[in-house]
Amino acid sequence: MRKEKILAAVCVTVYSLVSLIRPQSTKGSVDLAKQINEEAVASLSMEAKGNVVYQQETTITESADGLPSIFQETDEVVEGGYDWVINKVSDPQSGYMIKTYRLVYDDKGNLLSKTLMSDETIVQDPIPAIYSNGQKIEPGATYTSSRSTAYGVDCALCSGRDTGVGSTASGVRVSTTAVLQDNGEWLDGITYEGYYIIATSQSIPLCTVVKIEDHSYSGYGLTAGEPFEAIVLDRGVGGSAIDLFAGSEVSGELTNGRNRTPKITVLKMGSLYTNELGQRACRIED
């Protein structure tokens, strides 16, 4: 009987303090006894950090799991595009969940309980990024080369067949052993301003920088299967095919294995200009 009297007194005291201090919620002042849920009441004890209970309703936004990007085949080609070029046509949208919780605190601001009001949960499903073919050559575009080969400036139809020195379609000078750089110096090897040189069809603008993956080129610092960056400086092939400059076709320093359909990703676009030395050169966009 004494314990019951003490408990009753405590309840009266708590209720009195609540009515004096702040019985407010986001939905206006209502009867505090109706606001305090059973979970909160059960968690209270004489040893609680505070002795005044109040509650509020709040919304919390939580991210929903994302979705992998998807590819949609199309027969339509955008203006200036090619059916073998793939690029993103729509950005992904994050999903989210808005949940309303009833939060119960003591007068010290300590959270006593958090109850989900499930009937008020709002869900927005995530939307994946959409990729499609028929796109233009621009940064981010990808395609699979129909064929990959290698050539030298001394090839049968090349400008350096007799002298070992010639020009690419861009005007950049090359030889069987070196490439003329923008500073007017010949650099031993087969790179121009740090990029390997490739010939493509006219569908890929000159001075375009690409990444080449899943290839089988070896030699001159290249290892089969390891990605490398190249710049389009020459012509001589069709469609999506690429032809890697090897300096000389008879030197044998560059080899090409069985995997002749590498993946190409467009990294940067560029443009031709004449530098201060009167040389044709590439200006690469950042």
C-alpha positions as CSV (number, residue, x, y, z in Angstrom):
1,M,0.0,0.0,0.0
2,R,2.9,2.4,0.8
3,K,4.6,1.7,-2.5
4,E,1.4,2.4,-4.4
5,K,1.0,5.8,-2.5
6,I,4.5,6.7,-3.4
7,L,4.0,5.8,-7.1
8,A,0.8,7.8,-7.2
9,A,2.6,10.8,-5.7
10,V,5.4,10.6,-8.2
11,C,2.9,10.4,-11.1
12,V,1.1,13.6,-9.8
13,T,4.4,15.4,-9.5
14,V,5.5,14.5,-13.0
15,Y,2.1,15.5,-14.5
16,S,2.3,18.9,-12.6
17,L,5.8,19.7,-13.8
18,V,4.9,18.8,-17.4
19,S,1.9,21.1,-17.4
20,L,4.2,24.0,-16.1
21,I,7.2,23.5,-18.2
22,R,6.3,22.6,-21.9
23,P,3.7,20.2,-23.1
24,Q,4.1,21.2,-26.9
25,S,4.2,19.2,-30.0
26,T,4.3,19.9,-33.7
27,K,0.6,19.4,-33.9
28,G,-0.3,21.9,-31.1
29,S,-1.0,21.6,-27.5
30,V,-3.0,18.5,-26.6
31,D,-3.6,16.4,-23.6
32,L,-0.1,15.2,-22.5
33,A,-1.4,12.0,-21.1
34,K,-2.5,11.0,-24.7
35,Q,0.8,12.0,-26.2
36,I,3.1,9.8,-24.0
37,N,3.1,6.4,-25.6
38,E,3.3,3.2,-23.6
39,E,6.9,2.5,-24.6
40,A,8.1,5.8,-23.2
41,V,6.2,5.3,-19.9
42,A,7.6,1.8,-19.5
43,S,11.2,3.2,-19.9
44,L,10.9,5.8,-17.1
45,S,12.2,5.1,-13.6
46,M,13.1,7.0,-10.5
47,E,16.7,7.1,-11.6
48,A,16.1,8.9,-14.9
49,K,18.3,11.9,-15.8
50,G,15.2,14.1,-15.9
51,N,11.7,13.9,-14.5
52,V,9.7,15.9,-17.0
53,V,8.5,14.1,-20.2
54,Y,7.6,15.8,-23.4
55,Q,7.3,14.6,-27.0
56,Q,7.4,15.8,-30.6
57,E,6.8,14.4,-34.1
58,T,9.6,14.8,-36.6
59,T,10.4,13.6,-40.1
60,I,13.7,12.0,-41.1
61,T,14.8,11.5,-44.7
62,E,16.8,8.3,-45.4
63,S,18.5,7.4,-48.7
64,A,17.2,4.5,-50.5
65,D,19.5,1.9,-52.1
66,G,20.7,3.0,-55.5
67,L,20.3,1.0,-58.8
68,P,22.9,0.0,-61.3
69,S,22.8,1.9,-64.6
70,I,21.1,0.3,-67.5
71,F,21.5,0.2,-71.3
72,Q,18.6,0.7,-73.7
73,E,19.1,-0.4,-77.3
74,T,17.7,2.1,-79.8
75,D,17.4,2.4,-83.6
76,E,17.5,6.1,-83.4
77,V,20.7,8.1,-83.9
78,V,21.0,11.6,-82.6
79,E,22.2,14.4,-84.9
80,G,25.9,14.0,-85.4
81,G,25.9,10.6,-83.7
82,Y,26.8,7.0,-84.7
83,D,24.9,3.8,-84.0
84,W,28.0,2.2,-82.4
85,V,28.7,5.1,-79.9
86,I,27.2,4.7,-76.4
87,N,26.7,7.5,-73.9
88,K,24.6,8.5,-71.0
89,V,21.2,10.0,-72.0
90,S,19.8,10.6,-68.5
91,D,21.2,11.1,-65.0
92,P,20.3,8.9,-62.1
93,Q,18.0,10.1,-59.4
94,S,18.5,9.2,-55.8
95,G,15.7,7.4,-54.0
96,Y,14.7,8.4,-50.5
97,M,12.3,7.5,-47.7
98,I,10.6,10.1,-45.5
99,K,9.6,8.6,-42.2
100,T,7.7,10.3,-39.4
101,Y,8.7,9.4,-35.8
102,R,7.2,10.2,-32.4
103,L,10.1,11.2,-30.2
104,V,9.8,11.3,-26.4
105,Y,12.4,13.2,-24.3
106,D,13.0,14.1,-20.7
107,D,13.5,17.6,-19.4
108,K,17.3,17.3,-20.0
109,G,16.8,16.6,-23.7
110,N,17.6,12.9,-23.4
111,L,15.7,10.7,-26.0
112,L,13.6,8.2,-24.2
113,S,11.9,6.5,-27.1
114,K,11.5,6.7,-30.9
115,T,8.4,5.3,-32.4
116,L,7.9,5.0,-36.2
117,M,4.5,6.1,-37.4
118,S,4.5,3.7,-40.3
119,D,1.3,4.8,-41.9
120,E,2.9,8.2,-42.8
121,T,6.1,6.8,-44.5
122,I,6.7,8.3,-48.0
123,V,8.9,6.5,-50.4
124,Q,10.5,7.7,-53.7
125,D,12.1,4.9,-55.7
126,P,15.6,5.5,-57.1
127,I,16.0,5.9,-60.9
128,P,19.1,4.5,-62.6
129,A,21.2,6.3,-65.2
130,I,20.2,5.4,-68.7
131,Y,22.8,4.7,-71.4
132,S,22.0,4.2,-75.1
133,N,23.7,3.8,-78.4
134,G,23.3,6.2,-81.3
135,Q,25.1,9.0,-79.5
136,K,27.7,11.6,-80.4
137,I,31.5,11.5,-79.9
138,E,32.0,13.6,-76.7
139,P,33.6,13.1,-73.3
140,G,32.2,10.0,-71.6
141,A,31.1,8.3,-74.8
142,T,32.3,4.7,-75.3
143,Y,32.4,2.2,-78.1
144,T,34.0,-1.1,-78.9
145,S,36.4,-0.9,-81.8
146,S,35.5,-3.2,-84.7
147,R,39.2,-3.8,-85.4
148,S,42.6,-2.7,-83.9
149,T,45.8,-2.7,-86.0
150,A,49.2,-1.1,-85.9
151,Y,51.1,0.8,-88.6
152,G,54.4,2.6,-89.2
153,V,55.3,5.8,-91.1
154,D,57.2,3.6,-93.5
155,C,54.1,1.6,-94.6
156,A,53.5,1.1,-98.3
157,L,51.0,4.0,-98.6
158,C,52.5,6.3,-95.9
159,S,54.3,9.5,-96.4
160,G,57.6,8.2,-94.9
161,R,57.8,5.1,-97.1
162,D,61.1,6.1,-98.6
163,T,62.6,8.6,-96.1
164,G,61.3,7.2,-92.8
165,V,60.0,10.7,-91.9
166,G,56.5,11.9,-92.7
167,S,53.3,13.7,-91.4
168,T,50.1,12.5,-89.9
169,A,46.7,13.7,-91.2
170,S,46.8,16.3,-88.4
171,G,50.1,17.7,-89.7
172,V,52.1,16.5,-86.7
173,R,55.5,15.1,-87.9
174,V,56.6,11.6,-87.1
175,S,59.5,9.3,-88.0
176,T,60.3,5.6,-87.6
177,T,62.0,6.3,-84.3
178,A,60.6,9.6,-82.9
179,V,57.7,12.2,-82.9
180,L,58.0,15.9,-83.2
181,Q,56.6,17.6,-80.0
182,D,55.1,21.1,-79.6
183,N,58.3,22.5,-78.4
184,G,60.0,21.7,-81.7
185,E,62.1,18.8,-80.4
186,W,62.0,15.2,-81.6
187,L,61.2,12.8,-78.9
188,D,62.3,9.2,-79.2
189,G,59.4,6.7,-79.2
190,I,55.9,6.8,-80.5
191,T,54.1,9.3,-78.3
192,Y,53.0,12.9,-78.8
193,E,52.8,15.1,-75.7
194,G,52.6,12.0,-73.6
195,Y,49.8,10.3,-75.6
196,Y,50.2,7.3,-78.0
197,I,49.1,8.1,-81.5
198,I,46.1,6.4,-83.3
199,A,44.5,6.7,-86.7
200,T,40.7,6.6,-86.8
201,S,37.9,7.3,-89.3
202,Q,36.7,10.8,-89.7
203,S,33.9,10.1,-87.3
204,I,36.4,10.8,-84.5
205,P,37.6,14.4,-84.6
206,L,41.4,15.0,-84.8
207,C,43.0,15.8,-81.4
208,T,40.4,13.7,-79.5
209,V,42.0,12.0,-76.5
210,V,40.7,8.5,-75.7
211,K,41.4,5.7,-73.2
212,I,42.0,2.2,-74.7
213,E,41.2,-0.8,-72.6
214,D,41.0,-4.6,-73.1
215,H,43.6,-4.4,-75.9
216,S,46.5,-6.7,-76.8
217,Y,49.2,-4.2,-77.7
218,S,52.7,-4.8,-76.3
219,G,55.9,-2.9,-76.5
220,Y,57.0,0.8,-76.3
221,G,55.8,0.8,-72.7
222,L,52.5,-0.9,-73.4
223,T,51.3,-4.1,-71.8
224,A,48.4,-6.1,-73.1
225,G,45.3,-5.6,-71.0
226,E,46.6,-2.4,-69.2
227,P,44.7,0.8,-70.2
228,F,46.6,3.6,-71.9
229,E,45.7,7.0,-73.4
230,A,46.0,7.9,-77.0
231,I,45.3,10.9,-79.3
232,V,43.7,10.9,-82.7
233,L,46.3,12.4,-85.1
234,D,45.8,10.3,-88.2
235,R,43.3,8.7,-90.6
236,G,43.2,5.6,-92.8
237,V,40.6,3.3,-91.2
238,G,36.8,3.2,-91.3
239,G,34.0,3.2,-88.8
240,S,35.0,2.4,-85.2
241,A,38.4,0.8,-86.1
242,I,41.6,2.1,-84.7
243,D,45.2,1.9,-86.0
244,L,48.0,2.4,-83.5
245,F,51.2,4.2,-84.6
246,A,54.2,2.0,-84.1
247,G,57.0,4.1,-85.6
248,S,58.2,1.5,-88.1
249,E,56.3,-1.5,-89.5
250,V,59.5,-3.5,-89.9
251,S,61.1,-2.9,-86.5
252,G,58.9,-5.3,-84.6
253,E,59.0,-3.4,-81.4
254,L,55.2,-3.2,-81.1
255,T,53.1,-6.3,-81.3
256,N,49.4,-6.9,-81.3
257,G,47.9,-10.1,-80.0
258,R,44.6,-11.8,-80.6
259,N,42.3,-9.3,-78.8
260,R,41.6,-7.0,-81.7
261,T,38.3,-5.3,-80.4
262,P,39.4,-3.0,-77.5
263,K,37.0,-0.7,-75.6
264,I,37.4,3.0,-76.3
265,T,36.3,5.8,-74.0
266,V,36.4,9.4,-75.0
267,L,38.2,11.5,-72.4
268,K,38.8,14.9,-73.9
269,M,38.2,16.9,-77.1
270,G,40.7,19.1,-78.8
271,S,41.4,21.2,-81.9
272,L,44.2,21.8,-84.4
273,Y,46.1,25.0,-84.5
274,T,49.5,26.4,-85.6
275,N,51.9,27.0,-82.7
276,E,54.5,29.7,-82.4
277,L,57.0,27.6,-84.3
278,G,54.7,27.3,-87.3
279,Q,54.0,23.6,-86.5
280,R,50.6,22.0,-86.6
281,A,49.7,21.0,-83.0
282,C,46.7,20.0,-80.8
283,R,45.1,22.2,-78.2
284,I,43.4,19.9,-75.7
285,E,40.3,21.0,-73.8
286,D,40.5,20.7,-70.0
